[in-house]
Amino acid sequence: MTDSLQSVGIPAGIATGNDYLTLLRACHEGCYALPAINVTSSSTANAVLEAAAHNKSDIIIQLSYSGARFYGGRGLKNDHKAAVYGALSLAQHIHMVAKEYGIAVILHTDHANRPLIPWLNDLIDFSATQYANTGRPLFSSHMLDLSTEPLEDNIKECAIILKRLTPLGVGLEIELGLTGGEEDGIGQEYNESTIDNAHLYTQPEDVLKAWQELSPLGTVSIAASFGNVHGVYKTKINLNPEILKASQELVQHFSHTGPKPLHLVFHGGSGSELEKIEQAISYGVFKMNIDTDTQFAYAQGVGHYIKDNQEAFEYQVSPVTGQPLKKLYDPRRWVRAGELSLIERLHQSFITLGSRGKTIAFR
């Protein structure tokens, strides 16, 4: 990272507008990436913030439609409203506490396909109102995933959304090529017999076309598929990061930019080989999605706690000692066990992605 960028820095908390761009530039110049963690609760969000603060790294927190719907509450019967209210509520929570952790946060919504565009538009409407009142939007960026549609349709719809986001200082992430597997209800479980593997590899020419049409409209990041698959599978996944390098070089040549002009995103990061991750970052990846591994880590923490305190989850009073067991089955105990396990898993992610100790935030 350059000395000038370190001296500028950005305020701790949610990064939007120019602060968001400064953070992207820091990743580019420092040749590192930020973990992007899907959260579904204040507990998982708090754990991610705690891990980032401990590692002195900036972080990307993101929520999917399904995660937002869960946060909104299963008791709400209208799925759309629950997902809107859930996203807004969780975002407000992160806004309230993030700056106290002393790191910068990119607040992002994950995969939204065509049926979920109304959800995105409602969130953008809220950001527009907040921007008018405070000068700041609610989110740093959103994702529109139309990778299953023809390229022209994908770009056309992305342009419509990007034009809404740019005046608010919000970026847009798009997907080109298919990321295999299923992510919170988007896509399908990876199966070599049902997925055309050729579709898992984006053509650099498609990246060039999307960049040329969308980059003049605002800040765009691209999830270009290079064999990525959501989730962890027994079958070995063949990643080819050279696609990212070829895309960068093609855009640089035809758009007459500096080196690595694209802001690239690595989807399906859980279980990936270290060598492939390092290659991808060297080719301009600033964001790596990690969901499956972190879900598993949280579940392991809770599971181990329950196993170690089995009696407390069967009886309120110990049949052996006659002592009350409330302190052991208190949700704050086993939820915290999940948080600590998630935090431990994320320590390695900051090291692997090279972001540890590189926060550019100040309080």
Secondary structure, DSSP 8 states (H G I E B T S, - for coil): --HHHHHH-EESEE--HHHHHHHHHHHHHHT--EEEEE--SHHHHHHHHHHHHHTT--EEEEE-HHHHHHHH-TT---HHHHHHHHHHHHHHHHHHHHGGGTSEEEEEE----GGGHHHHHHHHHHHHHHHHHHS--S-SEEEE--TTS-HHHHHHHHHHHHHHHGGGT-EEEEEES--BSEETTEE----TTTS-GGGGB--HHHHHHHHHHHGGGS-EEEEE-BS-BSS--SS-----THHHHHHHHHHHHHHT--S---EEEE-S-TT--HHHHHHHHHTTEEEEEE-HHHHHHHHHHHHHHHHHTGGGGT-SB-TTT--B-HHHH-HHHHHHHHHHHHHHHHHHHHHHHT-TT---EE-
